[in-house]
Amino acid sequence: MLEYQIFFDYFPMILLGFWLTLKIVVCAIALGIPLGLILALGRRSNFILISFFATSFIELFRNTPFIIQVFLFYYVLPFYGLRLSAEYVGILALAAFGSAYFAEIIRGGIDAIPKGQLESARAIGMTDWQSMKNIILPQTVSIVLPPLTNQTLTLIKESAILSTITVHELTMTGLMVQGETFRPFEVFIMVALLYWALNETIASIMRRIEKRYSRNRKQNKIVRSNIDIIKSSGFSR
């Protein structure tokens, strides 16, 4: 039988852990996506040294378990004089882990754009950065949104691992409440529902954004095709 009183007594405490999880994930994504963009461009760079370091970073964080990365950040950084709280270590570790996957998603989106567009931009005198900023990257948004959304949801779930370094996020708070009540079923029902609610909210928002981008993209294609028809028929003279 469920003890419903536990839901009323401990839900405020669980919410505090949920709030910390939300802050950690938002900060990690705010750091991870720009870093992922830098890594993606670095991996595509013609400079061998830049490409090597970007590729090494991506492959290191993609091919090692996140829990090992968390332990390395938490226990190794103090040896080099960098002492941070568990929450800040969690943000850095989650951002670094996420950036490697964000980088590959962005790189894949860039590679999906026809190379002729980049060559045309260079032909009219644009630099590589101007071509990337004004022509290539805006077109990659609708391509990378679905995988970026999936990776964001993954980061939210991976944040539970931060409980291993005593970050009082949602999972850690649930473990603490379970230790007080000895009622794991009720406690982790609350924890699971909050994770589900957060992920479902983000997924719903991103689906709407994806639909808007895809709609705008279709409209732009129609406009461009109409212009091409007019030009080819000679009416633009």
C-alpha positions as CSV (number, residue, x, y, z in Angstrom):
1,M,0.0,0.0,0.0
2,L,1.2,3.5,-0.8
3,E,1.7,5.9,2.1
4,Y,0.3,9.1,0.6
5,Q,1.4,11.2,3.5
6,I,5.0,10.9,2.2
7,F,4.0,12.7,-0.9
8,F,2.7,15.7,1.1
9,D,5.5,15.7,3.7
10,Y,8.5,15.3,1.5
11,F,7.5,16.8,-1.9
12,P,8.8,20.3,-1.0
13,M,12.2,18.7,-0.2
14,I,12.2,16.8,-3.5
15,L,11.3,20.0,-5.3
16,L,14.5,21.7,-3.9
17,G,16.5,18.9,-5.5
18,F,14.6,19.3,-8.7
19,W,15.3,23.0,-8.8
20,L,19.1,22.4,-8.4
21,T,18.9,19.8,-11.2
22,L,17.2,22.4,-13.4
23,K,19.9,25.0,-12.7
24,I,22.7,22.6,-13.3
25,V,21.3,21.4,-16.6
26,V,20.5,24.9,-17.9
27,C,24.0,26.1,-17.0
28,A,25.6,23.0,-18.6
29,I,23.6,23.5,-21.8
30,A,24.4,27.2,-21.9
31,L,28.1,26.3,-21.8
32,G,28.0,23.1,-23.8
33,I,26.3,24.3,-27.0
34,P,28.7,27.2,-27.6
35,L,31.6,25.0,-26.8
36,G,30.2,22.3,-29.1
37,L,30.0,24.9,-31.9
38,I,33.6,25.8,-31.4
39,L,34.6,22.2,-31.3
40,A,32.6,21.4,-34.5
41,L,34.3,24.3,-36.4
42,G,37.6,23.4,-34.9
43,R,37.3,19.8,-36.1
44,R,36.6,21.0,-39.6
45,S,39.5,23.5,-39.5
46,N,42.2,23.3,-42.1
47,F,44.8,23.9,-39.3
48,I,46.0,20.5,-38.3
49,L,46.8,21.5,-34.7
50,I,43.3,23.0,-34.1
51,S,41.6,20.0,-35.8
52,F,43.7,17.6,-33.7
53,F,42.9,19.1,-30.3
54,A,39.1,19.5,-31.2
55,T,38.9,15.9,-32.4
56,S,40.9,14.6,-29.4
57,F,38.5,16.4,-27.0
58,I,35.4,15.1,-28.7
59,E,36.6,11.5,-28.9
60,L,37.8,11.5,-25.3
61,F,34.5,12.7,-23.9
62,R,32.4,10.6,-26.3
63,N,34.2,7.3,-25.6
64,T,34.6,7.3,-21.8
65,P,31.8,6.8,-19.3
66,F,30.3,10.0,-17.8
67,I,30.7,8.8,-14.3
68,I,34.5,8.4,-14.8
69,Q,34.6,12.0,-16.2
70,V,32.7,13.2,-13.1
71,F,35.2,11.5,-10.8
72,L,38.2,12.9,-12.7
73,F,36.8,16.5,-12.5
74,Y,35.9,16.1,-8.8
75,Y,39.1,14.4,-7.5
76,V,41.8,15.5,-10.0
77,L,41.2,19.2,-10.3
78,P,42.1,19.9,-6.6
79,F,45.5,18.5,-7.3
80,Y,46.1,21.3,-9.7
81,G,44.9,24.0,-7.3
82,L,41.4,24.3,-8.7
83,R,39.0,23.7,-5.8
84,L,35.3,24.1,-6.7
85,S,32.1,23.1,-5.0
86,A,30.4,19.9,-6.1
87,E,27.7,21.8,-7.9
88,Y,30.2,23.8,-10.1
89,V,32.2,20.6,-10.8
90,G,28.9,19.0,-11.9
91,I,28.1,21.9,-14.3
92,L,31.6,21.7,-15.8
93,A,31.6,17.9,-16.2
94,L,28.1,17.9,-17.7
95,A,29.0,20.8,-20.1
96,A,32.2,19.1,-21.3
97,F,30.4,15.8,-21.8
98,G,27.5,17.4,-23.6
99,S,29.7,19.6,-25.8
100,A,31.3,16.6,-27.4
101,Y,27.9,15.3,-28.6
102,F,26.7,18.8,-29.5
103,A,29.8,19.2,-31.6
104,E,29.2,16.1,-33.6
105,I,25.5,17.0,-34.1
106,I,26.5,20.5,-35.3
107,R,29.2,19.1,-37.6
108,G,26.8,16.7,-39.1
109,G,24.3,19.6,-39.7
110,I,27.0,21.7,-41.4
111,D,28.1,18.7,-43.6
112,A,24.5,18.2,-44.7
113,I,24.4,21.6,-46.4
114,P,25.5,21.3,-50.1
115,K,29.1,22.3,-50.5
116,G,28.2,24.4,-53.5
117,Q,26.7,27.1,-51.2
118,L,30.0,27.6,-49.3
119,E,31.9,27.7,-52.6
120,S,29.5,30.2,-54.0
121,A,29.9,32.4,-50.9
122,R,33.7,32.3,-51.3
123,A,33.3,33.2,-55.0
124,I,31.6,36.4,-54.2
125,G,34.3,37.4,-51.7
126,M,33.0,36.2,-48.4
127,T,35.5,34.8,-45.9
128,D,35.0,31.3,-44.4
129,W,33.6,32.8,-41.2
130,Q,31.2,35.1,-43.0
131,S,30.0,32.2,-45.2
132,M,29.5,30.0,-42.1
133,K,27.8,32.7,-40.1
134,N,25.5,34.2,-42.8
135,I,24.7,31.2,-45.0
136,I,25.6,27.8,-43.6
137,L,24.8,28.0,-39.8
138,P,21.3,29.5,-40.2
139,Q,20.4,26.6,-42.5
140,T,21.7,24.0,-40.1
141,V,19.3,25.0,-37.3
142,S,16.3,23.0,-38.6
143,I,18.6,20.1,-39.3
144,V,20.2,19.9,-35.8
145,L,17.2,20.8,-33.7
146,P,15.9,17.2,-33.3
147,P,19.2,15.6,-32.3
148,L,20.1,18.6,-30.1
149,T,16.7,18.0,-28.3
150,N,17.5,14.3,-27.8
151,Q,20.9,15.2,-26.4
152,T,19.5,17.8,-24.1
153,L,17.1,15.2,-22.7
154,T,20.0,12.8,-22.3
155,L,21.9,15.4,-20.3
156,I,19.0,15.8,-17.9
157,K,19.0,12.1,-17.2
158,E,22.8,11.9,-17.0
159,S,22.7,14.7,-14.3
160,A,21.5,12.0,-11.9
161,I,25.1,10.7,-11.8
162,L,26.2,13.9,-10.1
163,S,24.6,12.4,-6.9
164,T,27.8,10.3,-6.7
165,I,29.8,13.4,-5.8
166,T,27.3,14.6,-3.3
167,V,25.5,17.1,-5.5
168,H,22.1,17.5,-3.8
169,E,20.2,17.3,-7.1
170,L,16.9,15.4,-7.7
171,T,18.3,11.9,-7.4
172,M,20.5,12.6,-4.4
173,T,17.5,14.3,-2.6
174,G,15.4,11.2,-3.4
175,L,18.1,9.0,-1.9
176,M,18.2,11.2,1.2
177,V,14.4,11.0,1.6
178,Q,14.4,7.3,1.0
179,G,17.0,7.0,3.8
180,E,14.7,8.8,6.2
181,T,11.4,7.1,5.3
182,F,12.5,3.7,4.2
183,R,9.8,4.0,1.5
184,P,11.7,3.9,-1.8
185,F,8.6,3.2,-3.9
186,E,6.8,6.5,-3.0
187,V,10.0,8.5,-3.1
188,F,11.1,7.4,-6.6
189,I,7.7,7.7,-8.0
190,M,8.0,11.5,-7.2
191,V,11.5,11.6,-8.6
192,A,10.6,9.7,-11.8
193,L,7.5,11.9,-12.4
194,L,9.6,15.1,-12.0
195,Y,12.2,13.9,-14.5
196,W,9.4,12.9,-16.9
197,A,7.6,16.2,-16.5
198,L,10.8,18.2,-17.2
199,N,11.8,16.1,-20.3
200,E,8.3,16.1,-21.7
201,T,8.0,19.9,-21.3
202,I,11.3,20.4,-23.1
203,A,10.4,17.9,-25.8
204,S,7.0,19.6,-26.4
205,I,8.5,23.0,-26.7
206,M,11.2,21.8,-29.1
207,R,8.6,20.0,-31.3
208,R,6.8,23.3,-31.7
209,I,10.0,25.1,-32.6
210,E,10.9,22.4,-35.1
211,K,7.5,22.7,-36.8
212,R,7.9,26.4,-37.1
213,Y,11.4,26.1,-38.6
214,S,10.3,23.4,-41.0
215,R,7.3,25.6,-42.0
216,N,9.5,28.6,-42.6
217,R,12.0,26.5,-44.5
218,K,9.3,25.2,-46.9
219,Q,8.0,28.7,-47.5
220,N,11.5,29.9,-48.3
221,K,12.0,27.0,-50.7
222,I,8.7,27.9,-52.5
223,V,9.7,31.6,-52.7
224,R,13.1,30.7,-54.1
225,S,11.6,28.3,-56.7
226,N,9.1,30.9,-57.8
227,I,11.9,33.4,-58.3
228,D,13.9,30.9,-60.3
229,I,10.8,30.2,-62.5
230,I,10.3,34.0,-63.1
231,K,14.0,34.5,-63.9
232,S,14.1,31.5,-66.3
233,S,11.0,32.7,-68.2
234,G,12.5,36.1,-68.7
235,F,9.9,38.2,-66.8
236,S,12.5,39.6,-64.5
237,R,13.8,41.9,-67.3
